Amino acid sequence: MSEFFAGTNTEVGFTGYLEEYFSPLKKVYIIKGTAGSGKSTLLKRLFSGAAEKGYEVHRIRCSSDPSSLDGIILPERGVAVADGTAPHVLEPKHPMVREFLVDVGRFMDESKLSRENILLAAKEKSTHFTRAYGYIKSAVFAERNRASLLSEGLDIQKLYSFANRFYVKNLRGERGNIQYRVANAFTGKGIQVCNPFPKAKRTLFLNGCRGCESVFLDMVKDIALSENQKITLCPHPTDSKRINGIYFHGREVYLTANKQEEGESVNLSRFFIKGYFSSSRTLLKDSGVLVKTAYALAEKELSYASHFHGVLEQNYIPAMDFSMLEGEYIRLLKAVTE
């Protein structure tokens, strides 16, 4: 079973990939509704219902709460169902032809809502997200500066020669298009990991890179793109300008910056010039502390934002008639499977 995140929290705010996920599909059902209106529960039921009917179903997890779902994809049917509310807003471009709206908000009794409590919780949630993105931005910029300094100690020519040989031997496969899958998301509980490529025959993880994994990944990516290879790019969990992994469909090989328990290590330490960093050890150490501190503060703020999202849910739930969702479930399950 393939699963991945709808997006992740980066230095430019929430970066979503639902549009990229759904671009090749024939139909997309977009669920609209408030927090606590049962969108994730409906998606979980649709996942189970479609799986019970024998369909392969991809799960799209929520980057703020990995236990929740933001969407499902049935690749055999070319159909998806997704939560189209903020931050991963989806709007129909071809209404009733390709995209279909599902408004579960119509099952809510407005008279039972506390306007004051909802507005207060929404404001607190927004404030903590804003602070989190500020800390993420600080961490990413510090991390980029550190990586830039470290990359000066790389023998780029030798590394590029190795990247070419490595690509030909291990990665070159079939031609095709580029896809995206978010395998790692930064949340209020730190980095959360999904498995977008359960059918991978080999998983290769980079080791000994000292924070320069993206240099090698970019080299391999550019080589693959020059040959029009069919690849899936995995964005970095916090840096919108970096990738964290590449899946090569022809060879069914996943190359990632993250250490894997069952993967094969690709050690790049030999491409660093010996003794190059002797004069900059203190700077590298201090910048590492800055990165770690900024991420810790961002994680704490995302946790607070998640708390106030829960407060919003608790304010909306009493006004929702959940019995009405049964009809929506039956209708949607039929629409995506028949």
The 8 nearest C-alpha neighbors of each residue, nearest first, counted from 0:
[[1, 197, 57, 2, 56, 55, 58, 195],
 [2, 0, 195, 57, 197, 196, 194, 58],
 [3, 1, 58, 195, 57, 194, 59, 193],
 [2, 4, 59, 195, 182, 193, 181, 60],
 [5, 3, 60, 181, 59, 6, 62, 61],
 [4, 6, 59, 15, 16, 17, 61, 60],
 [7, 5, 15, 4, 14, 16, 62, 181],
 [6, 8, 184, 14, 62, 13, 236, 185],
 [7, 9, 13, 12, 237, 185, 14, 236],
 [10, 8, 237, 12, 11, 238, 13, 239],
 [9, 11, 136, 135, 12, 132, 238, 237],
 [12, 10, 9, 13, 132, 136, 239, 14],
 [13, 11, 9, 10, 8, 132, 14, 129],
 [12, 14, 8, 7, 9, 15, 86, 11],
 [15, 13, 6, 7, 8, 12, 9, 16],
 [14, 16, 6, 5, 87, 17, 13, 7],
 [15, 17, 19, 18, 6, 5, 20, 14],
 [16, 18, 20, 19, 5, 15, 21, 87],
 [17, 19, 21, 16, 20, 22, 15, 89],
 [20, 18, 16, 22, 17, 21, 179, 178],
 [21, 19, 17, 18, 22, 16, 179, 23],
 [20, 22, 18, 24, 19, 23, 17, 79],
 [21, 23, 19, 24, 20, 18, 25, 17],
 [24, 22, 21, 25, 20, 77, 19, 26],
 [25, 23, 77, 21, 22, 26, 78, 27],
 [24, 26, 77, 78, 97, 23, 27, 76],
 [27, 25, 97, 78, 24, 98, 79, 77],
 [28, 26, 79, 98, 80, 78, 29, 97],
 [27, 29, 80, 99, 98, 100, 79, 81],
 [30, 28, 100, 81, 83, 101, 80, 82],
 [31, 29, 101, 82, 83, 81, 102, 100],
 [32, 30, 102, 83, 84, 101, 103, 29],
 [33, 31, 104, 103, 36, 102, 30, 34],
 [34, 32, 36, 35, 104, 31, 315, 84],
 [33, 35, 312, 36, 311, 315, 32, 308],
 [34, 36, 312, 316, 37, 315, 33, 313],
 [37, 35, 33, 34, 38, 32, 319, 316],
 [36, 38, 40, 35, 39, 41, 321, 34],
 [39, 37, 41, 40, 36, 42, 82, 30],
 [38, 40, 42, 68, 41, 37, 67, 43],
 [41, 39, 43, 37, 42, 38, 44, 68],
 [40, 42, 38, 44, 39, 43, 37, 45],
 [41, 43, 39, 45, 40, 44, 46, 38],
 [44, 42, 46, 40, 45, 41, 39, 47],
 [45, 43, 47, 41, 46, 42, 48, 40],
 [46, 44, 48, 42, 47, 43, 49, 332],
 [45, 47, 43, 44, 49, 48, 50, 42],
 [48, 46, 50, 44, 45, 49, 51, 43],
 [47, 49, 45, 51, 50, 46, 44, 52],
 [48, 50, 52, 46, 51, 47, 54, 45],
 [51, 49, 54, 47, 53, 52, 48, 46],
 [52, 50, 48, 53, 49, 47, 54, 46],
 [53, 51, 49, 50, 54, 48, 336, 47],
 [54, 52, 50, 51, 55, 49, 48, 56],
 [55, 53, 50, 49, 52, 56, 73, 51],
 [54, 56, 73, 50, 53, 57, 74, 75],
 [57, 55, 73, 72, 54, 50, 58, 71],
 [56, 58, 72, 1, 71, 2, 0, 73],
 [59, 57, 2, 71, 60, 70, 56, 1],
 [60, 58, 70, 3, 4, 69, 71, 5],
 [59, 61, 68, 4, 69, 65, 3, 67],
 [60, 62, 65, 64, 69, 68, 63, 67],
 [61, 63, 64, 7, 4, 184, 65, 6],
 [64, 62, 186, 61, 65, 305, 187, 301],
 [63, 65, 61, 66, 62, 67, 186, 60],
 [66, 64, 61, 67, 60, 62, 63, 68],
 [65, 67, 64, 68, 60, 61, 63, 62],
 [68, 66, 65, 61, 64, 39, 60, 69],
 [67, 69, 60, 39, 61, 70, 59, 42],
 [70, 68, 82, 61, 60, 59, 81, 39],
 [71, 69, 81, 59, 80, 68, 82, 58],
 [70, 72, 58, 80, 57, 79, 59, 81],
 [73, 71, 79, 57, 56, 74, 78, 80],
 [72, 74, 56, 78, 76, 75, 77, 79],
 [75, 73, 77, 76, 72, 78, 55, 56],
 [76, 74, 73, 77, 55, 54, 78, 56],
 [75, 77, 78, 74, 73, 336, 335, 25],
 [76, 78, 24, 74, 25, 75, 73, 26],
 [77, 79, 26, 76, 73, 27, 24, 72],
 [80, 78, 72, 27, 71, 73, 28, 26],
 [79, 81, 28, 70, 71, 27, 29, 72],
 [82, 80, 70, 29, 69, 83, 30, 28],
 [81, 83, 30, 69, 84, 29, 70, 31],
 [82, 84, 89, 88, 29, 30, 31, 81],
 [85, 83, 88, 82, 87, 31, 86, 89],
 [86, 84, 88, 87, 83, 89, 82, 33],
 [85, 87, 88, 84, 13, 15, 83, 14],
 [88, 86, 85, 15, 84, 83, 89, 17],
 [87, 89, 84, 83, 85, 86, 90, 82],
 [90, 88, 83, 87, 84, 91, 29, 18],
 [89, 91, 92, 88, 83, 29, 98, 100],
 [92, 90, 94, 98, 93, 89, 99, 100],
 [91, 93, 94, 90, 98, 97, 96, 89],
 [92, 94, 97, 91, 96, 98, 95, 99],
 [95, 93, 98, 91, 96, 99, 92, 97],
 [96, 94, 99, 98, 97, 93, 100, 91],
 [95, 97, 94, 93, 98, 99, 26, 25],
 [96, 98, 26, 93, 95, 25, 27, 94],
 [99, 97, 27, 94, 91, 95, 28, 26],
 [98, 100, 28, 95, 29, 94, 27, 101],
 [101, 99, 29, 28, 30, 102, 98, 31],
 [100, 102, 30, 29, 31, 103, 99, 28],
 [103, 101, 31, 104, 30, 32, 105, 100],
 [104, 102, 105, 32, 106, 31, 101, 36],
 [105, 103, 32, 106, 102, 107, 33, 36],
 [104, 106, 103, 107, 102, 108, 32, 319],
 [107, 105, 104, 320, 103, 319, 323, 108],
 [106, 108, 319, 318, 105, 104, 320, 109],
 [109, 107, 318, 110, 111, 319, 106, 112],
 [108, 110, 111, 112, 107, 318, 113, 319],
 [109, 111, 108, 112, 318, 113, 107, 114],
 [112, 110, 318, 109, 108, 113, 317, 315],
 [111, 113, 109, 110, 114, 318, 315, 314],
 [114, 112, 116, 115, 117, 111, 314, 110],
 [113, 115, 117, 116, 112, 118, 119, 314],
 [114, 116, 118, 117, 113, 119, 120, 112],
 [117, 115, 119, 113, 118, 114, 120, 314],
 [118, 116, 120, 114, 119, 115, 311, 121],
 [117, 119, 121, 115, 120, 116, 122, 114],
 [120, 118, 122, 116, 117, 121, 115, 123],
 [119, 121, 123, 117, 122, 118, 307, 311],
 [122, 120, 124, 118, 119, 123, 117, 125],
 [121, 123, 125, 119, 120, 124, 118, 126],
 [124, 122, 126, 120, 125, 121, 127, 119],
 [125, 123, 304, 121, 307, 127, 122, 126],
 [124, 126, 128, 122, 123, 127, 129, 121],
 [127, 125, 123, 129, 124, 128, 122, 130],
 [126, 128, 130, 304, 300, 129, 124, 125],
 [127, 129, 131, 125, 130, 126, 304, 301],
 [130, 128, 126, 132, 127, 131, 125, 133],
 [129, 131, 133, 127, 128, 132, 126, 134],
 [132, 130, 297, 128, 300, 134, 133, 129],
 [133, 131, 135, 129, 134, 130, 12, 10],
 [134, 132, 130, 136, 131, 135, 129, 137],
 [133, 135, 137, 297, 131, 293, 136, 132],
 [136, 134, 132, 138, 10, 137, 133, 297],
 [135, 137, 10, 133, 139, 134, 138, 132],
 [138, 136, 134, 140, 135, 139, 141, 133],
 [139, 137, 290, 135, 141, 293, 136, 140],
 [140, 138, 142, 136, 141, 137, 135, 143],
 [139, 141, 143, 142, 137, 138, 136, 144],
 [142, 140, 144, 138, 139, 143, 290, 137],
 [141, 143, 139, 145, 140, 144, 138, 146],
 [144, 142, 146, 140, 145, 141, 147, 139],
 [145, 143, 147, 141, 142, 146, 140, 148],
 [144, 146, 142, 148, 143, 147, 141, 149],
 [147, 145, 149, 143, 148, 144, 211, 210],
 [148, 146, 144, 150, 145, 149, 143, 151],
 [149, 147, 145, 146, 151, 150, 144, 152],
 [150, 148, 146, 151, 147, 152, 145, 211],
 [149, 151, 153, 147, 152, 148, 146, 211],
 [152, 150, 149, 148, 153, 147, 154, 275],
 [151, 153, 150, 271, 272, 149, 275, 154],
 [154, 152, 271, 150, 155, 151, 270, 272],
 [153, 155, 270, 157, 156, 271, 158, 272],
 [154, 156, 158, 153, 157, 159, 270, 150],
 [155, 157, 159, 158, 154, 160, 161, 153],
 [158, 156, 160, 159, 155, 154, 161, 270],
 [157, 159, 155, 161, 160, 156, 162, 154],
 [160, 158, 162, 156, 161, 157, 155, 163],
 [161, 159, 157, 163, 162, 158, 156, 164],
 [160, 162, 158, 164, 159, 163, 165, 157],
 [163, 161, 159, 165, 160, 164, 166, 219],
 [164, 162, 166, 160, 161, 165, 167, 159],
 [165, 163, 161, 167, 166, 162, 168, 160],
 [164, 166, 162, 168, 163, 167, 169, 161],
 [167, 165, 170, 163, 169, 164, 168, 171],
 [168, 166, 171, 164, 165, 169, 170, 163],
 [167, 169, 165, 166, 164, 170, 171, 163],
 [170, 168, 166, 165, 167, 171, 250, 252],
 [171, 169, 166, 167, 250, 172, 247, 168],
 [170, 172, 167, 166, 169, 250, 249, 173],
 [173, 171, 249, 250, 170, 228, 174, 248],
 [174, 172, 249, 228, 229, 175, 248, 171],
 [175, 173, 228, 229, 227, 172, 176, 226],
 [174, 176, 229, 228, 227, 173, 177, 230],
 [175, 177, 229, 178, 230, 228, 227, 174],
 [178, 176, 230, 231, 229, 179, 175, 232],
 [177, 179, 231, 232, 230, 176, 180, 19],
 [180, 178, 232, 231, 233, 19, 181, 20],
 [179, 181, 233, 182, 3, 232, 231, 195],
 [182, 180, 4, 233, 3, 183, 234, 6],
 [181, 183, 193, 3, 192, 180, 233, 195],
 [184, 182, 192, 236, 191, 181, 193, 190],
 [185, 183, 236, 7, 191, 190, 62, 186],
 [184, 186, 190, 236, 189, 8, 7, 191],
 [187, 185, 189, 188, 63, 190, 184, 301],
 [186, 188, 302, 301, 298, 189, 299, 63],
 [189, 187, 186, 298, 190, 302, 191, 185],
 [188, 190, 186, 185, 187, 298, 191, 184],
 [189, 191, 185, 184, 186, 183, 192, 188],
 [190, 192, 184, 183, 189, 185, 186, 193],
 [193, 191, 183, 182, 190, 184, 194, 3],
 [194, 192, 182, 3, 2, 195, 183, 191],
 [193, 195, 196, 2, 1, 197, 182, 3],
 [196, 194, 1, 2, 3, 182, 193, 197],
 [197, 195, 198, 199, 194, 1, 253, 246],
 [196, 198, 199, 1, 194, 195, 0, 200],
 [197, 199, 196, 200, 251, 1, 0, 195],
 [200, 198, 251, 201, 196, 197, 252, 253],
 [201, 199, 251, 252, 198, 202, 250, 253],
 [202, 200, 252, 199, 253, 203, 251, 262],
 [201, 203, 253, 262, 252, 254, 263, 204],
 [204, 202, 263, 254, 262, 264, 253, 255],
 [205, 203, 255, 264, 258, 256, 254, 265],
 [206, 204, 265, 256, 264, 266, 255, 212],
 [205, 207, 266, 208, 265, 264, 267, 204],
 [208, 206, 268, 267, 266, 209, 205, 269],
 [207, 209, 211, 210, 206, 212, 267, 268],
 [210, 208, 211, 207, 149, 212, 268, 146],
 [209, 211, 208, 212, 146, 149, 213, 145],
 [212, 210, 208, 213, 214, 209, 146, 150],
 [211, 213, 214, 208, 215, 210, 256, 216],
 [212, 214, 216, 211, 215, 217, 241, 242],
 [215, 213, 217, 212, 216, 211, 218, 150],
 [214, 216, 218, 217, 213, 212, 219, 162],
 [215, 217, 213, 219, 218, 214, 220, 212],
 [218, 216, 220, 214, 215, 219, 213, 221],
 [217, 219, 215, 221, 216, 220, 222, 214],
 [218, 220, 222, 216, 217, 221, 162, 223],
 [219, 221, 217, 223, 222, 218, 216, 224],
 [222, 220, 224, 218, 223, 219, 217, 225],
 [221, 223, 219, 225, 220, 224, 218, 226],
 [224, 222, 220, 228, 226, 221, 225, 219],
 [223, 225, 227, 221, 226, 222, 228, 220],
 [224, 226, 222, 223, 227, 221, 228, 220],
 [227, 225, 224, 223, 228, 222, 174, 221],
 [228, 226, 224, 174, 225, 175, 223, 229],
 [229, 227, 174, 223, 175, 226, 173, 224],
 [228, 230, 175, 176, 174, 177, 248, 173],
 [231, 229, 247, 177, 246, 228, 248, 178],
 [230, 232, 178, 246, 179, 245, 177, 233],
 [231, 233, 245, 179, 244, 178, 234, 180],
 [232, 234, 244, 180, 181, 243, 242, 245],
 [235, 233, 242, 243, 181, 232, 236, 241],
 [234, 236, 243, 242, 241, 238, 237, 239],
 [237, 235, 184, 183, 185, 7, 238, 234],
 [238, 236, 9, 235, 8, 10, 239, 185],
 [239, 237, 235, 9, 240, 241, 139, 10],
 [238, 240, 241, 9, 237, 235, 10, 234],
 [241, 239, 238, 242, 235, 234, 237, 9],
 [242, 240, 235, 238, 239, 234, 213, 243],
 [241, 243, 234, 235, 233, 244, 213, 232],
 [244, 242, 235, 234, 233, 256, 255, 241],
 [243, 245, 255, 233, 254, 242, 256, 232],
 [246, 244, 232, 254, 231, 253, 233, 255],
 [245, 247, 253, 231, 230, 252, 248, 254],
 [248, 246, 230, 252, 251, 249, 250, 170],
 [247, 249, 251, 250, 230, 229, 246, 252],
 [248, 250, 172, 173, 251, 247, 171, 229],
 [249, 251, 252, 172, 248, 247, 170, 171],
 [252, 250, 248, 199, 247, 200, 249, 253],
 [253, 251, 201, 247, 250, 199, 246, 202],
 [252, 254, 246, 202, 245, 203, 255, 201],
 [255, 253, 203, 245, 244, 204, 202, 246],
 [256, 254, 244, 204, 257, 243, 203, 253],
 [255, 257, 205, 243, 204, 212, 244, 258],
 [258, 256, 255, 204, 259, 205, 243, 244],
 [257, 259, 204, 256, 260, 205, 206, 262],
 [258, 260, 262, 261, 257, 204, 202, 263],
 [261, 259, 262, 258, 263, 204, 202, 264],
 [260, 262, 259, 263, 202, 258, 203, 201],
 [263, 261, 202, 259, 203, 260, 204, 264],
 [262, 264, 203, 204, 202, 265, 261, 259],
 [263, 265, 204, 203, 205, 266, 206, 262],
 [264, 266, 205, 206, 204, 267, 203, 263],
 [267, 265, 206, 207, 268, 264, 205, 208],
 [266, 268, 207, 269, 208, 270, 206, 265],
 [267, 269, 207, 270, 266, 271, 208, 206],
 [270, 268, 267, 271, 266, 272, 207, 273],
 [269, 271, 268, 154, 153, 267, 158, 272],
 [272, 270, 153, 152, 269, 268, 154, 273],
 [271, 273, 152, 275, 153, 270, 274, 154],
 [274, 272, 275, 271, 276, 152, 269, 270],
 [273, 275, 277, 276, 272, 278, 271, 152],
 [274, 276, 273, 272, 277, 152, 278, 271],
 [277, 275, 279, 278, 274, 280, 152, 149],
 [276, 278, 274, 279, 275, 280, 281, 273],
 [279, 277, 276, 280, 275, 281, 274, 282],
 [280, 278, 276, 282, 281, 277, 283, 275],
 [281, 279, 283, 282, 277, 278, 276, 284],
 [280, 282, 284, 283, 279, 285, 278, 286],
 [283, 281, 285, 279, 284, 280, 286, 287],
 [282, 284, 280, 286, 281, 285, 287, 279],
 [283, 285, 281, 287, 282, 286, 280, 288],
 [286, 284, 288, 282, 287, 283, 281, 289],
 [285, 287, 289, 283, 288, 284, 282, 290],
 [286, 288, 284, 290, 285, 289, 283, 291],
 [287, 289, 285, 291, 286, 290, 292, 284],
 [290, 288, 286, 292, 287, 291, 293, 285],
 [291, 289, 138, 287, 293, 288, 292, 141],
 [290, 292, 288, 294, 289, 293, 295, 287],
 [293, 291, 295, 289, 294, 290, 288, 296],
 [294, 292, 138, 296, 134, 290, 295, 291],
 [293, 295, 297, 291, 296, 292, 138, 298],
 [294, 296, 292, 298, 293, 297, 291, 299],
 [295, 297, 299, 293, 294, 298, 300, 292],
 [298, 296, 131, 294, 134, 300, 299, 295],
 [297, 299, 187, 295, 301, 296, 300, 189],
 [298, 300, 302, 296, 297, 301, 187, 295],
 [299, 301, 303, 131, 297, 127, 302, 298],
 [302, 300, 187, 304, 298, 303, 299, 131],
 [301, 303, 187, 299, 305, 300, 304, 298],
 [302, 304, 306, 300, 305, 301, 127, 299],
 [305, 303, 124, 301, 127, 307, 306, 302],
 [306, 304, 308, 302, 303, 307, 301, 309],
 [305, 307, 303, 309, 304, 308, 302, 310],
 [308, 306, 310, 309, 124, 304, 305, 120],
 [309, 307, 305, 311, 310, 306, 304, 312],
 [308, 310, 312, 306, 307, 311, 313, 305],
 [309, 311, 307, 313, 308, 312, 314, 120],
 [312, 310, 308, 314, 309, 313, 117, 120],
 [313, 311, 35, 34, 309, 315, 314, 310],
 [312, 314, 310, 316, 311, 315, 309, 35],
 [313, 315, 311, 312, 316, 310, 117, 317],
 [314, 316, 312, 313, 318, 35, 317, 311],
 [315, 317, 35, 319, 313, 318, 314, 312],
 [318, 316, 319, 315, 314, 111, 313, 112],
 [317, 319, 108, 111, 107, 316, 315, 112],
 [320, 318, 107, 316, 317, 321, 106, 36],
 [321, 319, 106, 322, 323, 107, 318, 108],
 [322, 320, 323, 324, 319, 37, 106, 325],
 [323, 321, 324, 320, 325, 326, 319, 106],
 [322, 324, 321, 325, 326, 320, 106, 327],
 [325, 323, 327, 321, 326, 322, 328, 103],
 [326, 324, 328, 327, 323, 322, 329, 321],
 [325, 327, 329, 328, 324, 323, 330, 322],
 [328, 326, 324, 330, 325, 329, 331, 323],
 [327, 329, 325, 331, 326, 330, 332, 324],
 [330, 328, 326, 332, 327, 331, 333, 325],
 [329, 331, 327, 333, 328, 332, 326, 334],
 [332, 330, 334, 328, 333, 329, 327, 335],
 [331, 333, 329, 335, 334, 330, 328, 45],
 [332, 334, 331, 330, 336, 337, 335, 329],
 [333, 335, 331, 332, 336, 337, 330, 329],
 [336, 334, 332, 333, 337, 331, 78, 76],
 [335, 337, 333, 334, 332, 49, 76, 54],
 [336, 333, 334, 335, 332, 76, 331, 49]]
